[in-house]
Amino acid sequence: MAWTERDNMIYRRSVFVALLLLLLSPTAMAQELEEASIDGTNITYRYTPIVEDERTALERYLDPDLGERNVRFNIIGGPGYSANTGWRLAAMGNLYYRQSSTSTTPGILSIVATASLTGYYNVAIRGTNTLDDSRHRLSYGMGLCSEPTYLWGLDYDTATGNDAGRYTECDYGAWFKYRYAITNGLFLSVGAEYQNIEARRMDARAQLLTRAFNNHISTLAVGLGLGIDTRRSAENRTRGVYAAVDFYTRPKFISNVGSNLCTLNITFDFYQPLWRGATLALDLYGEFHNTATPWLLRAKLGGESRMRGYYRGRYNGNNLVATQVELRQHIWEGLGATIWGGAGEVFSKGDNFAWRKVLPTYGAGIRWSFNALMAVRLEMAFGRNSRYFILGFNDAF
């Protein structure tokens, strides 16, 4: 859709509100008054008391160390913004629990709820259990999501136009994944996922674009993965490599599609420190579906992670390839800045890969890190004939 003056006004207000929320984050340290006598004269002075635990209040709040307890629960939340969801509010409750008397890593059960005034909502339960000194890891989850969204087309040329249909995508399902560490850094995984996804409340344009396709999909996928992870931690991404190949198949006898479906995902992330406070981050990603894959399950370009600068789903296809490189620079205390650039494309049979269809993405943003677990990010992302503001949490990858 064409960019209008009203869009400019909305984004200026969005940036102002986001900056205001960031600046109002509580950072003041508690101080106390004390009196002392010097040569018979009383003086009063103000000081900041020194405590044994030098972590911030939020770091202590999020610390999963159970100590002598068997369980611990906390709640965190905050606002967010993207083109797909509009302004939203998210809250997450984390339950940490001792898995056994000898376990050094607590189990985690999380409940996440997100909602916005556009009608978007997402409720999910996720859990992780790590056993045998992190050699075995079991992850699981289930969720329900409803998202009002747009559909421009099912091929590149149609999606490049300004005429978009409107519908609501409803998705619910459950999944689990078992991961086994073969050696230090190398892992093997197996998993399964049930997904029920439906396009509802479709307007005339959306119905016209999808008239020959199934708008309600129910499938069960089983998969196998192999990867390597040399990062110091999944949260503190400053050095190391993460690479993974995942293959999933959806047999037709346990779905309503009528065809056997398969998906191949390839991810390669590289992190390298440069000068003081600087990190170079590289992301390569490929997603490949066979030609029988319904449009609701196809790869979608755009969003808050890869190919920022595009509405998620503006371009979609059976195959997606994308790359981005990002420079992250620490400035002062929790403040940092980032710039990035990248490119990507989606293509299908009959809508083959072509260099003219390669879409650029670039942008810049700032970060305010509370600790290694949480950071607020504000970004302005640009694409071909599009630009979007993002307020979210943590780095994009």
ROKELO-999839 format. One line per field, with one value per residue (C-alpha): x, y, z; chain; residue in one letter; residue number from 1. Coordinates in Angstrom, 1 decimal. Layout:
N
x <- c(X, ...)
y <- c(Y, ...)
z <- c(Z, ...)
unit <- c(A, ...)
code <- c(A, ...)
pos <- c(NUM, ...)
***
This chain:
397
x <- c(0.0, 1.2, 2.9, 0.8, 1.2, -1.0, 1.6, 4.3, 2.4, 1.7, 5.4, 6.6, 4.2, 5.3, 9.0, 8.2, 6.2, 8.9, 11.6, 9.5, 9.0, 12.7, 13.8, 11.3, 12.8, 13.8, 17.5, 17.9, 19.7, 18.4, 20.2, 20.2, 20.9, 23.5, 24.8, 28.3, 30.1, 33.4, 35.1, 31.7, 29.9, 27.1, 27.0, 24.4, 25.4, 23.8, 25.3, 24.5, 24.7, 26.9, 25.3, 27.0, 24.9, 26.1, 23.6, 20.7, 17.3, 16.1, 19.1, 18.2, 14.6, 15.3, 18.0, 16.9, 19.2, 16.8, 19.1, 17.5, 14.0, 12.5, 10.4, 10.6, 8.1, 8.4, 6.5, 7.9, 6.2, 6.2, 5.0, 6.0, 5.2, 5.4, 3.6, 1.8, 0.5, 0.4, 1.0, 0.9, 1.4, 3.1, 3.5, 5.4, 5.4, 8.4, 8.3, 11.7, 11.7, 14.2, 14.2, 16.0, 18.1, 21.3, 20.3, 22.3, 20.0, 16.4, 13.5, 11.6, 7.8, 6.8, 3.3, 3.3, 0.3, 0.4, -2.5, -3.0, -5.9, -5.8, -7.4, -4.1, -3.5, -1.2, -1.2, 1.4, 2.9, 6.5, 8.8, 12.4, 13.9, 17.7, 19.1, 22.4, 24.6, 22.9, 23.5, 19.7, 17.2, 13.4, 11.5, 7.7, 4.9, 1.4, -0.3, -3.2, -2.7, -5.1, -3.7, -5.6, -3.3, -3.1, -2.5, -1.1, -0.6, 0.8, 3.6, 6.1, 4.5, 1.0, 2.5, 4.4, 1.0, -0.9, -4.2, -4.2, -6.9, -7.7, -8.2, -7.6, -5.1, -6.0, -3.4, -3.2, -1.1, 1.5, 5.1, 8.0, 11.7, 14.3, 17.9, 20.9, 24.5, 26.7, 29.9, 30.7, 28.8, 27.4, 23.8, 21.1, 17.4, 14.1, 10.7, 7.0, 4.5, 0.7, -0.7, -4.2, -4.3, -7.2, -7.9, -11.1, -13.1, -11.7, -12.7, -13.5, -9.9, -8.4, -11.1, -10.2, -6.5, -7.0, -10.2, -8.4, -6.7, -7.6, -8.0, -8.0, -5.0, -4.5, -1.2, 1.1, 4.8, 7.8, 11.3, 15.0, 17.8, 21.6, 23.5, 26.4, 26.4, 29.6, 28.1, 28.9, 25.2, 22.0, 21.4, 24.8, 25.6, 29.0, 31.2, 30.7, 28.7, 25.2, 24.4, 21.5, 19.7, 16.1, 14.0, 10.3, 7.7, 3.9, 2.4, -0.9, -2.6, -2.4, -3.4, -6.3, -4.0, -4.1, -0.4, 2.8, 4.5, 8.2, 10.2, 13.9, 15.3, 18.9, 20.3, 23.8, 24.6, 28.1, 29.2, 32.7, 34.0, 35.7, 37.1, 36.1, 32.3, 31.6, 30.2, 29.7, 26.7, 25.9, 22.7, 22.1, 18.7, 17.0, 13.4, 12.3, 8.8, 7.8, 5.4, 2.3, 2.6, -0.6, -0.3, -1.0, 2.2, 4.5, 7.5, 6.7, 9.2, 9.5, 8.7, 10.8, 13.7, 14.7, 14.0, 13.0, 11.5, 8.8, 5.4, 5.5, 3.8, 3.9, 5.9, 5.5, 6.4, 7.5, 11.2, 12.9, 16.5, 17.7, 20.9, 21.8, 24.9, 24.6, 27.1, 26.4, 28.2, 28.1, 28.1, 27.6, 26.3, 23.3, 23.0, 24.1, 23.5, 23.2, 23.1, 22.4, 21.9, 20.8, 18.7, 16.3, 13.8, 10.9, 10.2, 8.1, 7.5, 6.3, 7.6, 11.3, 14.3, 15.4, 17.9, 15.3, 13.2, 15.9, 14.6, 17.0, 16.7, 18.7, 18.2, 19.5, 18.4, 19.4, 19.4, 19.0, 20.3, 19.1, 21.3, 22.4, 18.8, 16.9, 17.2, 14.7, 15.3, 14.0, 14.6, 13.8, 13.8, 13.7, 12.9, 12.0, 9.2, 8.5, 9.7, 8.6, 9.3, 9.9, 9.8, 10.7, 12.9, 16.4, 18.4, 16.8, 19.1)
y <- c(0.0, 3.5, 5.5, 8.5, 11.5, 9.8, 7.0, 9.5, 11.0, 7.5, 6.6, 9.9, 9.3, 5.7, 6.7, 9.4, 7.0, 4.3, 6.8, 8.0, 4.5, 3.8, 7.0, 6.4, 3.0, 3.1, 3.5, 5.6, 4.0, 4.3, 6.7, 7.2, 10.1, 9.8, 12.1, 12.3, 14.5, 16.2, 18.4, 18.7, 19.8, 17.6, 17.3, 15.5, 13.8, 11.5, 8.2, 5.2, 2.0, -0.8, -4.2, -7.6, -8.5, -6.1, -7.2, -4.9, -5.5, -7.0, -9.4, -10.6, -10.9, -13.0, -15.1, -18.8, -19.9, -21.6, -21.7, -23.7, -23.5, -26.1, -23.6, -19.9, -17.8, -14.3, -12.2, -9.7, -7.7, -4.6, -2.9, -3.7, -2.5, -3.9, -3.4, -6.8, -6.4, -2.7, -1.6, -4.6, -5.5, -8.8, -10.5, -13.6, -15.7, -18.0, -21.0, -22.4, -25.7, -28.2, -31.3, -33.6, -33.5, -33.6, -31.3, -28.1, -26.6, -25.8, -26.7, -23.8, -23.5, -20.2, -18.8, -16.0, -13.7, -11.0, -8.8, -5.6, -3.2, -4.5, -7.8, -9.7, -12.1, -14.9, -17.2, -19.9, -22.3, -23.4, -25.6, -26.9, -29.7, -30.3, -33.5, -35.3, -32.2, -30.6, -33.6, -34.2, -31.4, -31.8, -28.7, -28.6, -26.1, -25.4, -22.2, -20.3, -17.2, -15.0, -12.3, -10.0, -9.6, -8.7, -10.8, -9.1, -12.1, -15.6, -14.7, -11.9, -9.8, -9.8, -9.1, -6.1, -4.3, -2.2, -4.1, -6.2, -8.5, -8.8, -11.9, -13.3, -16.1, -18.4, -20.9, -23.4, -26.4, -28.2, -29.4, -31.1, -31.5, -33.7, -32.6, -34.8, -33.4, -35.8, -33.9, -30.4, -28.2, -30.9, -32.0, -34.2, -33.5, -35.2, -33.6, -33.5, -30.7, -30.6, -27.5, -26.4, -23.2, -21.4, -18.2, -16.6, -13.5, -13.1, -10.1, -10.3, -9.6, -12.4, -14.8, -14.0, -14.6, -18.0, -19.3, -22.4, -23.3, -24.9, -22.3, -24.7, -26.9, -29.6, -31.5, -33.5, -33.1, -35.3, -34.2, -34.7, -32.1, -31.9, -28.8, -27.2, -24.5, -22.9, -19.7, -18.9, -18.8, -18.5, -15.1, -13.5, -13.7, -12.1, -15.0, -18.3, -20.2, -21.7, -23.9, -26.3, -28.3, -29.5, -31.7, -32.2, -34.4, -34.2, -37.6, -37.2, -39.9, -37.7, -34.4, -33.0, -31.8, -35.0, -34.9, -35.7, -32.5, -31.8, -28.9, -28.2, -25.4, -24.3, -21.8, -20.4, -17.6, -16.3, -13.9, -12.2, -9.5, -6.6, -3.6, -2.8, -3.1, -4.1, -7.4, -8.5, -10.8, -12.7, -14.7, -17.0, -18.7, -21.0, -22.4, -24.9, -26.5, -29.0, -27.8, -29.4, -27.1, -25.1, -21.3, -21.1, -23.2, -21.5, -19.4, -15.7, -13.0, -10.0, -9.4, -8.5, -10.9, -11.6, -9.1, -6.3, -3.5, -5.7, -6.6, -10.3, -12.2, -9.4, -11.8, -15.6, -18.7, -22.3, -21.3, -18.5, -17.5, -14.5, -13.1, -10.2, -8.8, -6.5, -4.4, -4.0, -1.4, -0.9, 2.9, 3.4, 1.3, -0.5, 1.7, 0.3, 0.9, -1.3, -1.0, -3.8, -4.7, -7.7, -9.2, -12.0, -13.6, -16.0, -18.1, -21.1, -23.4, -21.1, -18.1, -19.0, -17.3, -14.1, -11.4, -8.7, -10.2, -9.9, -7.6, -5.4, -4.6, -2.2, 0.0, 1.2, 1.1, 1.4, -1.1, -0.7, -3.8, -4.6, -7.7, -10.7, -11.9, -8.8, -5.8, -3.3, -2.6, 0.3, 0.1, 1.8, -0.7, 0.0, -2.2, -1.7, 1.0, 0.3, 1.3, 0.1, 1.0, -1.8, -1.8, -5.2, -7.2, -8.6, -8.9, -10.0, -13.1)
z <- c(0.0, -0.8, 2.0, 3.1, 5.3, 7.9, 8.0, 8.6, 11.5, 13.0, 12.9, 14.4, 17.3, 17.6, 17.9, 20.4, 22.6, 22.4, 23.4, 26.3, 27.6, 27.3, 29.1, 31.9, 32.8, 36.5, 36.9, 40.1, 43.1, 46.6, 48.9, 52.6, 55.0, 57.8, 60.5, 61.9, 64.4, 63.6, 66.3, 68.0, 64.9, 63.5, 59.7, 57.6, 54.3, 51.7, 50.5, 48.5, 50.7, 49.4, 49.5, 49.1, 46.1, 43.4, 40.8, 39.7, 41.1, 37.8, 37.7, 41.1, 40.1, 37.1, 38.7, 38.4, 41.2, 43.6, 46.6, 49.4, 47.7, 45.4, 43.3, 42.3, 40.3, 38.7, 36.2, 33.7, 30.9, 28.8, 25.6, 22.0, 18.5, 15.0, 11.7, 12.0, 15.6, 16.2, 19.8, 22.1, 25.7, 26.7, 30.0, 30.9, 34.1, 34.7, 37.2, 38.1, 39.9, 41.1, 38.8, 41.3, 44.4, 42.4, 39.5, 39.0, 36.3, 37.2, 35.0, 33.5, 32.8, 31.1, 30.4, 27.9, 27.0, 24.3, 23.1, 21.1, 20.2, 16.6, 17.7, 17.8, 20.8, 21.5, 24.6, 25.0, 27.5, 27.1, 29.2, 29.3, 31.3, 31.3, 32.7, 33.1, 33.2, 30.1, 27.9, 27.5, 27.0, 26.5, 25.3, 24.9, 24.4, 23.3, 22.2, 20.6, 18.3, 16.4, 14.1, 11.8, 8.8, 5.1, 1.9, -1.1, -3.3, -3.7, -6.1, -6.4, -9.1, -7.4, -3.9, -5.3, -6.0, -3.5, -3.5, -0.3, 1.1, 4.8, 6.9, 10.4, 10.8, 13.7, 14.7, 17.6, 18.3, 20.4, 20.0, 21.7, 20.9, 22.5, 22.1, 22.8, 23.1, 21.2, 22.1, 23.3, 20.9, 18.6, 19.1, 17.6, 18.0, 17.2, 17.5, 16.6, 16.1, 15.7, 14.0, 13.1, 11.1, 9.5, 7.6, 8.9, 8.2, 4.7, 2.7, -1.0, -2.1, 0.2, -1.0, -4.7, -4.1, -2.4, -4.1, -5.5, -2.2, 1.2, 3.9, 6.8, 7.5, 10.2, 10.2, 12.4, 11.6, 12.8, 12.3, 12.8, 13.3, 13.6, 14.7, 16.4, 19.0, 20.3, 21.7, 25.3, 26.0, 24.0, 25.5, 25.5, 21.8, 21.4, 20.2, 18.5, 15.9, 15.8, 12.8, 12.4, 9.8, 10.5, 8.4, 9.0, 7.2, 7.4, 6.2, 4.4, 6.4, 9.5, 7.9, 5.8, 3.0, 0.8, 0.0, 1.8, 2.9, 3.9, 5.1, 5.3, 7.5, 7.4, 9.9, 10.3, 12.8, 13.4, 16.2, 16.3, 18.7, 16.9, 18.7, 22.3, 22.8, 19.2, 17.9, 14.2, 13.8, 10.6, 9.9, 6.9, 6.7, 4.2, 4.4, 1.7, 1.3, -1.4, -4.1, -2.5, 0.6, 1.2, 1.2, 4.9, 5.6, 3.1, 4.0, 4.9, 4.4, 6.8, 10.5, 13.5, 13.1, 9.5, 6.6, 9.0, 6.9, 5.4, 6.7, 7.6, 4.8, 2.3, 0.2, 0.5, -1.3, -1.1, -0.6, 1.3, 1.4, 3.5, 4.9, 7.2, 8.8, 11.9, 13.8, 17.5, 19.5, 23.2, 24.1, 27.8, 30.7, 29.3, 26.1, 22.7, 19.0, 15.9, 12.2, 9.7, 6.1, 4.2, 1.4, 0.8, -1.6, -1.7, -4.8, -5.9, -8.9, -11.6, -9.7, -9.9, -8.3, -10.1, -9.2, -9.9, -7.1, -4.5, -1.7, 0.3, 4.0, 6.2, 9.2, 12.6, 16.2, 19.8, 22.7, 26.4, 28.2, 31.7, 31.9, 29.7, 29.7, 28.7, 26.4, 24.9, 21.2, 19.2, 15.4, 12.2, 9.4, 5.6, 2.7, -1.0, -0.9, 2.8, 6.2, 9.7, 13.3, 15.8, 19.6, 21.0, 23.3, 22.8, 19.6, 16.4, 16.2)
unit <- c(A, A, A, A, A, A, A, A, A, A, A, A, A, A, A, A, A, A, A, A, A, A, A, A, A, A, A, A, A, A, A, A, A, A, A, A, A, A, A, A, A, A, A, A, A, A, A, A, A, A, A, A, A, A, A, A, A, A, A, A, A, A, A, A, A, A, A, A, A, A, A, A, A, A, A, A, A, A, A, A, A, A, A, A, A, A, A, A, A, A, A, A, A, A, A, A, A, A, A, A, A, A, A, A, A, A, A, A, A, A, A, A, A, A, A, A, A, A, A, A, A, A, A, A, A, A, A, A, A, A, A, A, A, A, A, A, A, A, A, A, A, A, A, A, A, A, A, A, A, A, A, A, A, A, A, A, A, A, A, A, A, A, A, A, A, A, A, A, A, A, A, A, A, A, A, A, A, A, A, A, A, A, A, A, A, A, A, A, A, A, A, A, A, A, A, A, A, A, A, A, A, A, A, A, A, A, A, A, A, A, A, A, A, A, A, A, A, A, A, A, A, A, A, A, A, A, A, A, A, A, A, A, A, A, A, A, A, A, A, A, A, A, A, A, A, A, A, A, A, A, A, A, A, A, A, A, A, A, A, A, A, A, A, A, A, A, A, A, A, A, A, A, A, A, A, A, A, A, A, A, A, A, A, A, A, A, A, A, A, A, A, A, A, A, A, A, A, A, A, A, A, A, A, A, A, A, A, A, A, A, A, A, A, A, A, A, A, A, A, A, A, A, A, A, A, A, A, A, A, A, A, A, A, A, A, A, A, A, A, A, A, A, A, A, A, A, A, A, A, A, A, A, A, A, A, A, A, A, A, A, A, A, A, A, A, A, A, A, A, A, A, A, A, A, A, A, A, A, A, A, A, A, A, A, A, A, A, A, A, A, A, A, A, A, A, A, A)
code <- c(M, A, W, T, E, R, D, N, M, I, Y, R, R, S, V, F, V, A, L, L, L, L, L, L, S, P, T, A, M, A, Q, E, L, E, E, A, S, I, D, G, T, N, I, T, Y, R, Y, T, P, I, V, E, D, E, R, T, A, L, E, R, Y, L, D, P, D, L, G, E, R, N, V, R, F, N, I, I, G, G, P, G, Y, S, A, N, T, G, W, R, L, A, A, M, G, N, L, Y, Y, R, Q, S, S, T, S, T, T, P, G, I, L, S, I, V, A, T, A, S, L, T, G, Y, Y, N, V, A, I, R, G, T, N, T, L, D, D, S, R, H, R, L, S, Y, G, M, G, L, C, S, E, P, T, Y, L, W, G, L, D, Y, D, T, A, T, G, N, D, A, G, R, Y, T, E, C, D, Y, G, A, W, F, K, Y, R, Y, A, I, T, N, G, L, F, L, S, V, G, A, E, Y, Q, N, I, E, A, R, R, M, D, A, R, A, Q, L, L, T, R, A, F, N, N, H, I, S, T, L, A, V, G, L, G, L, G, I, D, T, R, R, S, A, E, N, R, T, R, G, V, Y, A, A, V, D, F, Y, T, R, P, K, F, I, S, N, V, G, S, N, L, C, T, L, N, I, T, F, D, F, Y, Q, P, L, W, R, G, A, T, L, A, L, D, L, Y, G, E, F, H, N, T, A, T, P, W, L, L, R, A, K, L, G, G, E, S, R, M, R, G, Y, Y, R, G, R, Y, N, G, N, N, L, V, A, T, Q, V, E, L, R, Q, H, I, W, E, G, L, G, A, T, I, W, G, G, A, G, E, V, F, S, K, G, D, N, F, A, W, R, K, V, L, P, T, Y, G, A, G, I, R, W, S, F, N, A, L, M, A, V, R, L, E, M, A, F, G, R, N, S, R, Y, F, I, L, G, F, N, D, A, F)
pos <- c(1, 2, 3, 4, 5, 6, 7, 8, 9, 10, 11, 12, 13, 14, 15, 16, 17, 18, 19, 20, 21, 22, 23, 24, 25, 26, 27, 28, 29, 30, 31, 32, 33, 34, 35, 36, 37, 38, 39, 40, 41, 42, 43, 44, 45, 46, 47, 48, 49, 50, 51, 52, 53, 54, 55, 56, 57, 58, 59, 60, 61, 62, 63, 64, 65, 66, 67, 68, 69, 70, 71, 72, 73, 74, 75, 76, 77, 78, 79, 80, 81, 82, 83, 84, 85, 86, 87, 88, 89, 90, 91, 92, 93, 94, 95, 96, 97, 98, 99, 100, 101, 102, 103, 104, 105, 106, 107, 108, 109, 110, 111, 112, 113, 114, 115, 116, 117, 118, 119, 120, 121, 122, 123, 124, 125, 126, 127, 128, 129, 130, 131, 132, 133, 134, 135, 136, 137, 138, 139, 140, 141, 142, 143, 144, 145, 146, 147, 148, 149, 150, 151, 152, 153, 154, 155, 156, 157, 158, 159, 160, 161, 162, 163, 164, 165, 166, 167, 168, 169, 170, 171, 172, 173, 174, 175, 176, 177, 178, 179, 180, 181, 182, 183, 184, 185, 186, 187, 188, 189, 190, 191, 192, 193, 194, 195, 196, 197, 198, 199, 200, 201, 202, 203, 204, 205, 206, 207, 208, 209, 210, 211, 212, 213, 214, 215, 216, 217, 218, 219, 220, 221, 222, 223, 224, 225, 226, 227, 228, 229, 230, 231, 232, 233, 234, 235, 236, 237, 238, 239, 240, 241, 242, 243, 244, 245, 246, 247, 248, 249, 250, 251, 252, 253, 254, 255, 256, 257, 258, 259, 260, 261, 262, 263, 264, 265, 266, 267, 268, 269, 270, 271, 272, 273, 274, 275, 276, 277, 278, 279, 280, 281, 282, 283, 284, 285, 286, 287, 288, 289, 290, 291, 292, 293, 294, 295, 296, 297, 298, 299, 300, 301, 302, 303, 304, 305, 306, 307, 308, 309, 310, 311, 312, 313, 314, 315, 316, 317, 318, 319, 320, 321, 322, 323, 324, 325, 326, 327, 328, 329, 330, 331, 332, 333, 334, 335, 336, 337, 338, 339, 340, 341, 342, 343, 344, 345, 346, 347, 348, 349, 350, 351, 352, 353, 354, 355, 356, 357, 358, 359, 360, 361, 362, 363, 364, 365, 366, 367, 368, 369, 370, 371, 372, 373, 374, 375, 376, 377, 378, 379, 380, 381, 382, 383, 384, 385, 386, 387, 388, 389, 390, 391, 392, 393, 394, 395, 396, 397)
***
